[in-house]
Structure formats: C-alpha cells, structure tokens
C-alpha cells in the first residue's frame, strides 16, 4: 500500500502536491520491485491510490517522465522506464568503431575503476576479498598453459570474459559506493558492445598480462594500499584500451581478417 501524505509530514507541507505524489509513485515502484518495462497504474488509479486529484497525479507522472523514471505511451499506458546508460546525445555521437571515442570511453573507465579500487582497498570485507580472489583464480585457471612440446589450445573466450567481468564487478562492489558502481557498470556495458559488435567478441591482448594485472589489483586491495590499488586498476584499464585500439586498427586495415 502506498503511504498516504499526512498533514504533519513536515517538509511535505512546503512542497507542491505533484512533488509529493511523484515521491509516492517512486515508493510504489520500489516497494513492488518493478523494473523497466513493467506496467504501472493509470493516472486515475494513481489518483485513487494516493488520495489526490487526477490533475496532481497527471503532473506527478509528467515530472517522473521528464527525469526518465517512467515512460508514457499513448493508447498503451504508463511503464517503468529503462534508465539510459548515457545521454541520448552522447550515445548518438559514439561509434563502436571510432578509435577516438573508444579512447575517451577508456579514459572514463580508468578514472572510475581506479577510484573503485582505491575505495575497495579501504572498505573491502574479508568475504569480499575472498570473492575477488576467487574470480581472479578462476580467470587464471582458464588461461591455456604454454608448452613447447604441444600446441596451445584455443582459449574459451566466453568463459574468460565472464570471469573477467566477475573480477572487476567484485572489486567495484567492494568500494561500497552505489553511485560509483552504477557509473562503472554503465561504461563497462558500453565496452561490451564495442567488443561484441566491432571486434567479434575478442579484444586482443595477452591473457597472461591480464592475469598479472588482476593479481596486482587484488594484492593492493588485500594489503589495504589505496594508492597502489588505484594505480594498478588504472594501468590495467589503460593496457586494455591499447589492446582494443590495436585490434580494431588491425581489423580496419587488414580486410582479410
């Protein structure tokens, strides 16, 4: 049930009715665990639920639509909106095969993941450290061992990608900063689009180097060395950026690939 506004709600007495109603609608969405694409009640139904006029309910929904929390479709209804990863303007300028755009994307990711690792070094719990180490070891175990007597088997890139994602996301989660986590996950999603669409699922680079760089990040976080963790994470992202750019350039200038 949606909490009804009370006469002595304090700050609510100094806010427009539509603002209070918009907050109640957000509560409604969160209390029910609704996600992007889920249908919401109509204006009239919200007015009844909230105990407000239909005009106030309409203005509340317009406010939430303007900030991207809900979407309205004529003839279909009101829905929980899909939160944009980045602004429409930025996404419209970004091209998955543009080297300059990819460089800027990685510059942003390096800043975010460096900060996340720095905070993780100060905040990671023992359980989180074990989880990060587990993901790191799983990744390392998937890297084929080089043997002079036999050919190196083809790596399982799908499994490696999943383990890499787990490692980075566990480090980021250990920062205990939800704003940083949200922004970092968004830019990593954009990177996954680059790899999938522009690079066919493989971004190039040495898997052995990635193992060493993961180890450097983990060791700094485990020891609580914030600056070392920041430097190690930023260096790893920088190395990954160069791999992406080199692989993309190779494919662009080698049509036979």
C-alpha positions in Angstrom: 0.0 0.0 0.0 1.3 3.5 -0.9 1.9 5.7 2.2 -0.7 8.4 2.3 0.6 12.0 2.8 -0.1 13.3 6.3 -1.0 16.8 7.3 2.1 16.9 9.6 4.6 15.4 7.2 6.9 18.3 7.9 8.7 19.2 4.7 5.7 17.9 2.7 3.7 20.9 3.7 6.1 23.1 1.8 6.2 21.0 -1.4 3.8 21.1 -4.3 1.3 18.3 -4.3 2.6 16.8 -7.5 6.1 16.6 -6.0 4.9 14.7 -3.0 2.8 12.4 -5.3 5.8 11.8 -7.5 7.8 10.6 -4.5 4.9 8.3 -3.6 4.9 6.8 -7.1 8.6 6.1 -6.8 7.9 4.4 -3.5 5.2 2.3 -5.2 7.7 1.2 -7.9 10.4 0.3 -5.3 8.1 -1.4 -2.9 6.9 -3.8 -5.6 10.3 -4.4 -7.1 9.1 -3.2 -10.5 11.6 -3.0 -13.3 12.0 -1.4 -16.8 9.0 -2.2 -19.0 6.6 -3.1 -16.1 3.2 -1.6 -16.5 2.1 1.0 -13.9 -1.4 2.0 -12.8 -3.3 4.7 -14.8 -3.5 8.3 -13.8 -6.9 7.7 -12.4 -5.7 4.6 -10.5 -2.7 6.5 -9.1 -5.0 9.4 -8.0 -7.2 6.9 -6.0 -4.1 5.1 -4.6 -2.5 8.4 -3.4 -5.7 10.1 -2.4 -5.0 13.1 -4.7 -6.8 14.7 -7.6 -6.3 13.3 -11.1 -4.6 16.6 -12.1 -2.0 16.2 -9.4 -1.4 12.5 -10.4 -1.0 13.7 -14.0 1.5 16.3 -13.1 3.4 13.8 -10.9 3.7 11.4 -13.8 4.8 14.1 -16.2 7.5 15.0 -13.7 8.7 11.4 -13.5 8.6 11.1 -17.3 10.8 14.2 -17.6 13.5 12.8 -15.4 13.4 9.3 -17.0 11.8 7.3 -14.2 8.6 6.4 -16.2 7.6 6.4 -19.8 4.1 7.1 -21.2 2.8 5.6 -24.4 -0.4 6.9 -25.9 -3.0 4.2 -26.1 -0.9 1.7 -24.1 -0.3 3.1 -20.7 2.4 4.1 -18.2 5.6 2.0 -17.7 8.7 1.9 -15.6 11.4 3.5 -17.9 14.6 1.8 -19.0 17.3 4.0 -17.4 19.7 5.3 -20.1 23.4 4.3 -19.7 24.4 7.7 -21.1 22.5 10.6 -22.6 21.0 10.2 -26.0 23.2 13.0 -27.3 26.4 11.2 -26.2 25.3 7.8 -27.4 24.3 9.3 -30.8 27.8 10.7 -31.3 29.6 7.5 -30.1 30.5 5.0 -32.8 31.6 1.5 -31.9 34.5 1.6 -34.4 35.7 5.1 -33.6 39.2 5.0 -32.1 39.0 8.4 -30.5 35.6 7.6 -29.0 36.9 4.3 -27.6 39.9 6.1 -26.1 37.7 8.6 -24.3 35.5 5.7 -23.1 38.5 4.0 -21.6 39.8 7.3 -20.1 36.5 7.5 -18.2 36.6 3.8 -17.2 40.2 4.2 -15.9 39.1 7.1 -13.6 36.1 5.2 -12.3 37.8 1.8 -11.7 40.9 3.5 -10.2 38.7 5.2 -7.7 36.7 2.0 -7.1 39.9 0.0 -6.4 41.2 2.8 -4.1 38.0 2.7 -2.1 37.9 -1.1 -2.1 41.4 -1.1 -0.5 39.9 0.7 2.4 36.5 -0.9 2.6 36.6 -4.5 1.3 35.4 -7.0 3.9 37.2 -10.4 4.3 34.3 -12.1 2.5 34.6 -9.6 -0.4 38.4 -10.2 -0.6 37.8 -14.0 -0.9 35.2 -13.4 -3.6 37.6 -11.2 -5.6 40.4 -13.7 -5.2 38.1 -16.5 -6.3 37.2 -14.7 -9.5 40.9 -13.9 -10.2 41.9 -17.5 -9.7 39.1 -18.8 -12.0 40.2 -16.4 -14.7 43.8 -17.6 -14.4 42.8 -21.3 -14.5 41.2 -20.7 -17.9 44.3 -19.3 -19.5 45.9 -22.1 -21.5 49.4 -23.1 -20.4 52.1 -22.8 -22.9 54.1 -26.0 -23.5 56.9 -26.2 -26.1 56.0 -29.8 -26.8 52.4 -29.2 -27.7 50.3 -26.6 -29.4 48.4 -24.1 -27.1 44.7 -24.9 -27.1 42.3 -22.2 -28.1 41.1 -20.2 -25.0 37.5 -20.3 -24.1 36.9 -16.6 -24.6 33.3 -16.7 -23.4 34.3 -18.2 -20.1 37.3 -15.8 -19.8 35.0 -12.8 -20.4 32.6 -13.9 -17.7 35.4 -14.4 -15.2 36.9 -11.0 -16.1 33.5 -9.4 -15.6 33.1 -11.1 -12.2 36.6 -10.0 -11.1 36.0 -6.3 -11.9 32.5 -6.2 -10.7 33.5 -7.7 -7.3 36.3 -5.1 -6.9 33.9 -2.3 -7.8 31.2 -3.7 -5.4 33.8 -3.6 -2.6 34.0 0.2 -3.0 30.6 0.3 -1.3 29.7 3.4 -3.3 26.5 2.8 -5.3 27.0 5.9 -7.5 30.4 4.8 -8.5 29.1 1.2 -9.1 26.3 2.4 -11.3 28.6 4.6 -13.5 31.2 1.9 -13.8 28.8 -0.8 -14.8 27.3 1.6 -17.4 30.7 2.2 -19.1 31.6 -1.4 -18.9 28.4 -2.3 -20.7 29.3 0.1 -23.5 32.7 -1.6 -23.7 31.0 -4.9 -24.1 29.1 -3.5 -27.0 32.4 -2.5 -28.6 33.8 -5.9 -28.2 30.7 -7.8 -29.4 29.9 -5.6 -32.4 33.2 -4.1 -33.5 35.6 -6.9 -32.5 33.5 -10.0 -32.9 33.9 -10.9 -29.2 37.7 -10.8 -28.9 39.6 -7.6 -28.0 43.1 -8.9 -28.4 45.9 -8.7 -25.9 47.9 -11.1 -23.8 45.9 -13.2 -21.4 49.0 -13.7 -19.2 49.3 -10.0 -18.9 45.7 -9.7 -17.8 46.3 -12.4 -15.1 49.3 -10.4 -13.8 47.4 -7.2 -13.8 44.5 -8.7 -11.9 46.9 -10.0 -9.3 48.4 -6.6 -8.9 45.0 -5.0 -8.3 44.0 -7.8 -5.8 47.2 -7.7 -3.9 47.0 -3.9 -3.4 43.3 -4.1 -2.3 44.1 -7.0 0.0 47.0 -5.1 1.7 44.9 -2.0 2.0 47.2 0.1 -0.2 44.7 2.5 -1.7 47.1 4.4 -3.9 48.7 1.2 -5.3 45.2 -0.2 -5.9 44.2 2.9 -7.8 47.4 2.9 -9.9 47.1 -0.8 -10.7 43.5 -0.6 -11.7 44.1 2.4 -13.9 47.1 0.8 -15.5 45.1 -2.3 -16.3 42.4 -0.4 -18.0 45.0 1.6 -19.9 46.5 -1.6 -21.2 43.1 -3.0 -22.1 42.4 0.3 -24.0 45.6 -0.1 -26.1 44.6 -3.7 -26.9 41.2 -2.7 -28.1 42.6 0.1 -30.3 45.3 -2.1 -31.8 42.9 -4.9 -32.5 40.4 -2.6 -34.1 43.0 -0.9 -36.2 44.3 -4.3 -37.3 40.8 -5.3 -38.5 40.2 -2.0 -40.2 43.4 -2.1 -42.2 43.5 -5.9 -42.8 40.3 -6.6 -44.7 41.2 -10.3 -45.0 40.6 -10.7 -41.2 
